[in-house]
């Protein structure tokens, strides 16, 4: 049984269909990358998994149970979180307040405190800046906060949308190292990225989207050597 599985999923915005029979799967403690150019349907895939966009056909299952048709809040409660494109932290709020917003779906206060300590251990800079307004953080620090906020929901699967966007090469390396640490904790990650080289280095498998369809899939090592990937992304 896969952590997440999409079977022949179609989705879009109103009458505009973006995804055409998408099928993919993610196992427990696995990083899978979803590559593609702008407009290929990568973010649409994430929004459909989260229930923000409704699948018009096909099936989405999470740990063997149907997910399509569920409300977003229920999907998050089941164990899926997202690190959105552009980070989208709440700038007028402190680092600690942002993290507590992530924990709003959790009812056990003691578990919330344990998770907070885990997040602050993973991101020492957030502990140091816990009372600082999030809008005053650097781009890399905001990305760490966005990842930490997602972890506060105690997810089993994290969807990441372009986590390296706008970051320096050094900070990009740190973010991808964090993704590896998250996997080591037993969590799964669906990683949407245009940085194919870094994505395929941290992922075990990958899919390539073109015009809303899966054009290529395989082990990360195979994709790194695929002519199509090398020409388009590497």
N, C-alpha and C positions, 0 to 999 in steps of 0.2 A: 504493500500500500504506500503510495507516494504522499509526501507532505502536501503537495499541491499538484493538481493536474487539470489542464484545459483540454477539452476535446471538441474540435470543430466549432470553435466559438466565433460568432459574428457579432460585431458591435459597431457603434458609430454615434454621430451627433444628429438626432432627428432623422431626416431622410438620407443624410450623407453617411453611407457605410464606409467605415475605415478598415475594420478587421474582417478578413475573409477566411473563415474556417481555420482559425489558429489552433494548433495543438502543441502543447509543451508540458513538461513535467519537471518537478523538483523533488529531490529526496531529502531526508532528514540530514541536517548538518552539511548541506551542500551549497556551494555558491555557483549559480548559473547566471551567465551574462546574456543579455539581449541587446544585440548590436543592430545598427541601422542608421541611415541618414536622417536628417530632419524631415518630418512628415511621413516617416515609414509606418508609424503606428505604435511606437514603443510606449509613450505615455498613455495612449488610449488603452493599451493592454493592461497597464497598472490600474488605471481608473476603473476598468471593467472588473478586474479581480476584486477591487475594493467595493464594488457596488455603486460607485458614484455614477458610472455609466452602466446601463442595463444591457446584458447580453441579449440579443434578439433571437439567437438560437445557439445550440451547443450546450455544453455542460462544464461547469467548474466545480471541482471537489477539493476539499481541504481535509486531510486525514480521513478520506473515504466518505465524507458527508457532503451533500450538495451545498454549494455556497451561492450559486446564482439565484437571484430572487431575494436574498437576505438584505437587510438594511446595513448601511456602512457601520453603524455603531455595533451591531451584532457581529459583524465580520471582525472588527477590531477586538471585541470581547473574546472571540474564538481563538485569537492568537496571531493576527496579521497586523503589522504596522507599516507605515510608510515614512520614508525620508524624502520629502518632496523636492522637486526641482527648484532651485533658487533659495533653498533652505527654509524660508518663510517663518523665521522666528518672530516672536512678538517683541518688537524693539523697545516699546515703552515699559516692558516688564523686566524684572531681574532674571538672571540665569536660573536661580532656584525656583522662581515662579513659573518659568517656562517648563522646567522639568516636572513640577507638580501638576501642570496641565496635562502632561503626558500620562500621569498616574491617575487621572480622573476616572478611568474605567475600572480601576482596581478598588476593591472594597476592604481588603485586609490592610490595616494601617501598618502592622509590623512588617508585612511583606513589602509594602511601599518603601519603608525605611531601609530595609535590606537592599532593595533594588537601587535606591538612591546611592547608597554607599558603594555598590558595585559600579555604578555609572561614574561616580566621582573618582573611584580608584582607576577606572579605565581612562578617564580624562582629568588628570590632576589640575590642568589649567582651569577647568570649570569649578573645581573646589576653591581654587584661589580667587576666582572672580564671581563667586556665587551671589554676591549682593550687587554686582555691577549690572547696569542696564544692558540688555542683550543687543540693542541697536548700536552700542559703542564698541562691540567686539569686532575683531578683524574677521575677514571672510572665512578663513580657516577655522577660527574659534566658533563662529556661528554654525559652520558645518558640523563641528563636533557636538555642539549643543543640539542641533537637529537630530543627529544620530542618537544622542543621549536621551532626548525627549521620546524618540521611538522606542528605545529600550525600556523606558519607564512603564510602558504598557505591558511588560513581561511577555513579549511576543515569542512565537516559535518560528515565524517567518517575517523577514523584513524586506520590503520592497524599497529599492533605492533608485531614485531618478536623477541621473547625472550628478553624482556626488562630487566629482572633480571639477565641475564647471566653475570657471573664474578663479581657480586657485593656482598658486605658484607651484612649480614642479616639486619643490621640497614638501609643500603641504599636501600635494597630490599623493606623494609616496606615503606620507603619514596616514592619509585617509584609507588607502588600499591596505596598509598594514593593519589598520583597525578592523577592516572587513575580515581579514584573516583571523584576527583575535576573536571576532564575533562567531565565526564558524567554529573555532576551537572550543567555544562555550556550548556547542551543540545546536546552534541556531542555523536556520537556512536563510539564504539571501538570494533574491532575484535582482540582479544588478543591471540597470539600464545605463548604457554608457556609449559615448562616441570615442573615448580613449580605448581603442580595441587592444592595444599592446598591454596596458596595465590590467584591463579587465580579464584578458585571457591568461595573464600570469597568476591571478588570484582565483579564477574560476576553474571548476573541474570540467564543465561542459558549457556549450553556448549555442545560441540560435541567432540567425541573421534574418531580420525583417526587411522586406522590400515591398512597398506599395500594399501594406497590410497583409502580406502573406509570408510564410516561412520559406525563405529561399535556400537556406542551408542550415544544417545542424550537425553537431558532432562533439567529440572530445575537444577540450581546449587545445591540446597539443596538435590535433589534426587541423583545427581551424587556423592555427597560427601559420601552418604550412600550406593552406589552401590558396591557390592563385587568386581566387575572387577576393579573399580577405586581404591578401598582401597588396593587391592593386588598389583596392578601395579604401583601406583603413591603415595599413602599415607602411 
